[in-house]
Amino acid sequence: MELKKITYPLQNEYYNKSIFHIKNEKLEIQFGTVFLKKGTRIPENGFTKHDSHEISIIQKGKIEMLHEDGSLKRYIQRGDVIYIEALEAQAGNVIEDTSIIYTLIK
């Protein structure tokens, strides 16, 4: 067993902080935290697609998630648990400073 405290990236660090990364021949899991600054867009341009399934918990803040045509998909905010399928397009506008705990599963 390994125990770690949940911590978030510092202001001078990249926005994503990996806490656990477990990989073997059958499975890969990454667990970490993200801090997104109010007024930013993720990604800065276009959309991103991960090759992993994602489960995220919004700890604080609010994000306006977008469809690929740029229209509003939904708002996600504090207390929401989100599942995103592998290769699902994602992008959003950060409405409030946002802290997220995430798990990526391959």
Protein Blocks (a to p, Z undefined) as FASTA:
>chain_A
ZZdddddddfkbcfbdcfbdcddfkbccddddddddehiacdfbhcdddfbdcddddfbd
cdddddfkopafbdcdehiacdddehiacddddfbdcdddddddZZ
